[in-house]
Amino acid sequence: MRGGVLLISPHPDDETIGAGVWMSRHRDHVTVLQITNGSPADLTDARRAGFVSQQAYASARATEVQEALSLARVCGSQRIELGMTDQEAYLHTGELVRELNRIVGQLQPRVVLSPAYEGGHPDHDTAAFAVAQIRDSHAFQHREYRLYHARPGGQLDTEDFLPYPGVATEVLIFTDEERALKTRMLAAFRTQVEVLQQFPVTDERFRDAPAYDFSDPPHRGRLMYEQWNLGVSGEAWRAEVGRKQLCRQSR
């Protein structure tokens, strides 16, 4: 959608967690880019949700996100799926950067929204990295939406961004109707009920994306995805995307 907003969603539900009400306010101007299918190769999450295969779990998650988007009156034609495997986007960083570059070139969005680089999930950080890699080649404003990261004591923080000097946060406060809408949208993700109970249904938060140094960890201590054992350490993630960055710079 030329001149609109491209919302980068690493998993089916990130767009709703981070920007569900925002989407409903901008529904005529938003395209949602879904990076992964929300189904890890490890079937632990799928089996916990009652599915016996990666494909069945991915199909259920696709149905859930479409239901949530329809509640915000965002059409199916406004959603693009890349279909990467959950937790493995960092292994396909080069492909993701190329695809994102192509999609942004085609849509020419005014704004691109992505998660922040906060060590919450490797797919979130990969999305932040990929957008940062192409933003000098296109005329869009890079904005971030809040998801989660680890507090200094290791607890999950879903309240605000990690602080970044000189970068202000915009807080979108919900009306009563919007709070009810967000609640219904989150309830559409039936496979994610326990996880989504940890997120506030009072506001959404946005800010301009800082100029991150992706060779440094986003914060001291163990990252959230390291605590959750999501298959990659922060050091390994940085090494992998660093190779892609070096390849791009050497061209």
N, C-alpha and C positions, 0 to 999 in steps of 0.2 A: 504494500500500500504506500504509494509515493507520498512523501511528506508526512507520513504517520509515525507510529512508534513500533519498533521491533522489540518484543519482550522475550528475552532469552530465558528458557526454563530448562534446567538440567534434567529434572524429573517431572513426571505427571503429578502435580500438586504444588510444586515450587511457585508457579505463577499465581496460584490461589493464595498460598500462605503469604507470599511477599507483596502481592499486588492485586488481590481479588477485587476489592472495592475500587481501587484505582482503575482497573480494567473496565468495570461497569460504568465508571464516569467517562471513559474514553473509548467505549466499545466500537464506535464507528471508525476509529482511526488506529486500531491495534492489530498487529500480527504476532502470534505466539509461535516461537521456534522451540520445539521440544527436542532436546539433544538426545536423551536416552529413552528407552522404553520402560524404565522404572523396574526392570526385572534383572537382578544380578545372576551371573552364571552359577554361583553358589545358591542352591535351592532352599536355604534356611528360611529366608523371608517368605518365599512362595509357599512352602509347606506350612509355615506358621499361619498363613492366611487361608489354608485349605486347598492349595493347588499342588498338582503333582508334576507339573512341567514349567519350564521357564516361559514357554510360549503362552500357556494358559494364563499365567500370572500377568504377563505383559498385556494380553488382550483385556483382562479385567481392568487393569490400570488405565488403558486407553479409553475404555467405556466410562470409567469414573471421571476422567478429566473432561471428556466431552460433555458429560452431564453437568459438571461444575461450570464450564464455560457457557453452556446454554442458559444457566441461571443468570449469568451476567450479560446475557444476550450477545455473546460473542459467537459468531457462526463457525461451523466446521471448516469452511473455506478460508478462515482467518488463522488456521493452525497448520504449521509445517512440521513434519516428523522426520528426524534423521535416523531414529531407530538404533542408536548405539546401545551397547549393553551397560546397564547400571554398574557404576563403580569402575568402569574401564575407559571412560572418555579420554583420560590422560594418555592412554596408549595409542590414541588416534588423533593427537593434537594437530598434526599437520593436515590431516583430512578435514578436521573441524575448522581450522583457520581458512582453508581453501573454500569450503562450503559457505562459511559465514561471509567471506569476502564476495562470493558470487551472489548470495542472497541480498546482502546489503547493496551491492551494485545494481541489482535488479529492482529492489524496492525503494532505494534511496530514502530511507527513513530520516526524519528530523531528529529523533531521539532513539538511542538503543539502551534498553534497561537490562542489567545483568545482576547476578549475585555479587557480593563483595568477596575479596580475597581474605578469608578469615579462618581457613583451616577447619571449617565445619564438616565439609564433605569434599573428597577429591574432585567430584564432578562440578561442584560449585566453583572451586578454584580454577579448574580448567576452563570453564565458561568465562570467568573474569579475565584470565590470561588471553584467551582467543580474541575477545573483543578488543583488549588493549593492543594486540598485535596488528589490528587492521585500522584502528581509529585515525592514524595519521594519513591514511590513504582515502578517507571519505569525510564528507562534511556533515557529521552527526555529533550530537551531544551525548556523551557517555554518562549515564546515570546508573545508580545502584539501588537495589531494594534489599531490605533487611531479611535475613533468614536466621542463622544461629552460629555460635562459636563456643569455645570452652572458656569458662571463667578461670581466673588464676588458680582456684582450688580444684579445677577439673569439672565443675558442674556445668550443665548446659545453660547457655544464656540466649534466650529468644527475645529479649527486651529491646536491645539497641545494637548498633554497629560497634565494632571495636573503634576506639577513638583514633582519629587521624588529624594531626595539627593543621589548622587553617581550613578544615572542611566542615561546613555546617550541615546539620540534618534537618530535613523538612518532615514535619509530622502531619500526617493526614488523619484527622479525627473523624470518626464515623458518626453519622446520624443514627437514630434508633432503627430506622428502616435499613440502613446499610449494615448495621451490626447484625440484624436478623438475616440479611442476605449473605453476609460472610459466613455466618453459622450454617446456613443451608448449603453453601458451596463446600465448606469443609466436610460436612456430613456426607456429601456425595462420594468421598473417598473412604468407602467402607473397609477397604483392606488396610487403611492407615489410622484407624481410630485411636489407638493408644498413643501413637506418635503425635498426632495433631492436637491432642488434649493439652500439650505443653506450650502451645502458641497462643498469644493474646488475641482477643477478638474485640479490641477497642480502637486500634489505630494501625496504620502502616507507615513505614519510614523510608525515606529516599534521600539520596545525596549525590553530588557530582563524584564520579569515580576518581580517586586519587591516582597519582602516577606511581603505582606500586613498583618496588624492586622485587620481582618474583624469584630472585636468587636468594632472598632472605625469607625466613619463616615469618608468617603474619603476626606471631606473638611468641613470647617465651613459654617454655613448658610444653607439655604434650598437647598436640592438636586433638580436636574432638574425634576426627576420623582415625587417629592412632589409638585413642582409647577404645573406640568401637571395633578396632581390628578389621578395617574395611579393605584389607589386601594390599595396602601400600603405605609406606612411611612418608612423612613430609620430606625427608632427605631424598628418597627415591623419586617422589613426585617432582621435586625441584630439578633433579638431575635429568629426568625425562623431558620436561617442558623446556629446560635450558638448552638441550640439544636442538629442539625445534627452533628456538629463538636464534641460536647461533647459525643454523642453516639459513634462516630468513635473512639475517644480517650479512651473510657472506655472498648473497646473490648480487 
